[in-house]
């Protein structure tokens, strides 16, 4: 048994997490709750200060848990990467966005690796959790980390284990979600699996390489992207045919096998589904392969905000109103129900398109009081009043938050364009148009 494995079994290892966002902070909290001394690293001093003060800023973290482990000394945060030298295991949980050309931006991953190199030591484990294209761990991280003079699989261990955070999920959290682990060598996989087995209350699935684990994560989200693209396209067709597509899905999901329900909407949002297929299509071109089905679904989903604006215009036209100059109230800008995360939210693009067409847009979201888009801050309405609803020529629902009183909205709205079927429980449907 290696020295590091002994430390993991005995829980005497010191663990590090680089990136204290939606993935990193919950992971750091679970590591500390498991009894490990844990150090969180982030370049944003505000996050470092909040963690050290026991102040939570992530919805999936329990406030009391964070305070308790910080006060006990099990968790601390720093922006000083020289402290990496104290860690036996470091997990990289930094953003992997797309650049303006829709190509992978792995600069945060690269910078994290470069920050680790001067402080590496023998018997150290590095795990990449950030979603990325297949080959990143072996082609990018391994050479950078070996520039330290240490040999991967001999002096240190390297693996990829994709994050599976689902913000707002009331049942599956970091602790009880199954984990996939793929190391550079079998020994690397074993050490990384031992780490997660000591932290999580979920099965650990070992695969033969980091590339398998990287592709697995891309498959998860591409599967969802393609199926969302399918239902979005069918919802557009059903609108032309005068068929209620939401009723179609409800009927289809009565089949107990062979069908998984997906629902249409104004587009896809979040830090994974809208981005991951681009990582795969970009990497596929290296092999002269075109991912036609994936690209088709991406085109459909990317166009949904514009389609929703077109539908809004048609709805207003039926009341002899033009979109230009109309007052539009948008309900919900978070990318999914009951969370405060608006990354890649299609609702924000809907608002931008409405304003481009000359509409006067106000929004209400109980979880997102303001947001930044293209360098500009837009503030939402603080209270959803009857006057606010009545003044709108059209109310558009783009996020179906459960805390909104939709019967109140229906009572006071002139007309509602419901892109999320949030009004499904409302009996009177006269002023409601569905996507």
C-alpha positions, 0 to 999 in steps of 0.5 A, spaced: 500 500 500 502 506 498 504 512 503 498 516 500 493 510 500 495 509 507 493 517 508 487 516 505 484 510 508 486 513 515 484 520 513 490 523 515 491 526 508 490 534 507 486 535 501 485 541 496 480 544 492 482 549 486 476 553 484 470 554 490 464 555 485 458 551 484 462 544 484 468 546 488 465 549 494 460 543 495 466 538 494 470 541 499 465 541 504 464 534 503 471 532 504 471 536 510 465 533 513 468 526 512 474 528 517 479 531 512 483 537 513 481 541 507 484 547 503 480 551 498 483 555 493 480 561 489 483 567 485 477 571 487 478 574 494 471 575 496 470 568 495 476 566 500 473 571 505 466 568 505 469 561 506 473 563 512 468 567 515 463 561 514 458 565 510 455 560 504 454 563 497 452 556 494 445 554 494 447 546 495 451 547 501 448 547 508 449 554 511 450 550 518 455 545 515 459 550 512 460 554 519 461 548 523 467 545 519 470 552 518 469 553 526 472 546 527 478 548 523 477 542 518 476 547 512 479 554 510 480 558 504 486 561 501 488 565 494 496 563 496 497 557 491 504 556 495 499 552 500 498 547 495 505 544 497 501 542 504 496 538 500 496 530 498 490 531 493 488 536 489 482 537 485 481 542 480 474 545 479 475 551 475 470 553 469 471 551 462 467 556 458 467 557 451 470 563 447 467 568 443 468 563 437 464 557 441 471 554 442 473 551 448 477 555 453 481 551 458 485 557 460 483 556 467 485 549 467 492 550 464 493 556 469 491 551 475 496 546 473 501 551 472 500 554 479 500 547 482 507 545 478 512 549 483 509 546 489 508 538 487 511 533 491 512 525 491 505 521 493 501 527 490 494 526 487 491 531 482 484 530 479 481 534 474 473 535 475 472 540 470 468 538 464 472 538 458 474 535 451 476 527 451 484 528 451 485 534 456 488 530 462 493 526 458 494 531 453 494 538 457 495 536 464 500 531 464 505 534 460 505 540 465 505 537 471 511 532 469 515 539 467 516 539 475 521 533 474 516 528 477 513 522 473 506 521 472 504 514 475 510 513 479 512 519 483 505 522 483 498 520 480 493 523 475 486 522 474 479 525 471 473 524 475 467 529 472 463 533 476 455 531 476 453 537 480 445 538 479 444 545 482 437 545 485 436 538 485 433 536 492 435 529 492 442 528 489 447 532 491 455 531 491 455 526 497 450 521 494 451 522 486 455 516 483 462 518 481 466 516 475 474 515 475 479 514 470 486 515 471 492 515 467 495 508 470 491 503 474 494 505 480 492 512 479 485 510 478 485 506 484 488 512 488 483 517 486 477 512 487 480 511 494 479 518 495 472 518 493 470 512 496 472 515 503 468 521 502 462 520 498 456 515 500 455 513 492 458 508 488 465 509 485 465 507 477 472 505 475 474 506 467 480 505 464 482 512 462 481 519 463 479 519 456 473 515 457 471 519 463 471 525 459 467 522 454 462 519 459 461 526 461 460 529 454 455 523 453 451 525 459 450 532 457 450 531 449 444 526 450 440 531 454 442 536 449 439 532 443 433 530 446 431 537 448 433 539 441 428 534 439 422 536 443 423 543 441 423 542 434 417 537 435 413 543 439 414 548 433 411 543 429 405 542 433 404 549 434 403 549 427 399 543 427 394 546 433 396 540 437 398 541 445 405 538 445 405 538 453 399 533 452 403 529 447 409 528 452 404 527 458 401 521 454 408 518 451 411 518 458 405 513 460 409 508 457 413 504 462 419 503 458 423 505 452 421 513 453 424 518 457 420 525 458 424 531 456 420 538 455 421 544 450 423 551 453 426 557 451 433 554 450 438 550 454 442 554 460 447 552 465 454 551 465 454 544 462 448 542 457 449 548 452 457 548 452 459 540 452 457 539 445 461 544 443 467 541 446 465 534 443 464 537 436 471 541 436 475 535 438 471 531 433 474 535 427 481 533 429 479 527 427 476 529 420 469 527 423 463 531 423 457 530 429 451 532 424 446 530 429 449 533 435 450 540 431 443 539 429 440 539 436 445 545 438 442 549 432 435 548 434 436 549 441 440 556 440 435 558 436 429 557 441 430 564 444 429 568 437 423 563 436 420 565 442 420 572 441 417 571 434 411 567 437 411 573 442 410 578 436 405 573 433 401 573 440 401 581 440 399 581 433 393 577 434 391 583 439 393 588 434 399 590 437 406 591 435 412 588 439 416 594 438 413 599 443 410 594 447 411 592 455 413 585 456 414 582 463 418 576 463 418 571 469 424 568 471 431 569 468 435 563 472 436 557 467 432 552 471 427 552 477 428 555 484 435 556 483 439 563 483 444 561 477 443 564 470 449 562 467 447 561 459 440 562 461 436 562 455 431 567 458 437 573 458 437 572 451 430 572 450 430 579 454 436 581 449 432 579 443 425 583 445 429 589 447 432 589 440 426 589 437 424 595 441 420 592 446 420 595 453 422 589 458 421 588 465 423 582 469 421 579 476 425 573 478 425 571 486 432 568 486 435 573 481 434 580 483 439 583 478 444 580 472 450 582 468 449 581 460 454 583 455 457 588 461 451 591 462 447 590 469 439 589 469 435 590 475 429 586 476 422 588 479 422 587 487 415 585 488 410 581 483 404 586 484 398 586 480 399 593 477 406 590 474 402 585 471 396 589 468 401 594 465 404 588 461 401 587 454 404 580 454 407 576 460 412 571 458 414 565 463 421 563 461 423 560 468 417 556 472 419 558 479 415 554 484 414 560 489 411 564 484 403 565 484 401 563 477 393 564 479 395 571 481 399 572 474 393 569 470 388 573 474 391 580 472 395 578 465 392 581 459 395 575 455 401 570 457 406 566 453 408 560 457 414 557 455 415 552 461 408 550 462 408 553 469 400 554 468 398 547 467 394 547 474 390 553 472 383 551 470 382 558 466 386 558 459 383 563 455 389 568 456 394 563 456 399 561 450 403 555 450 410 554 447 
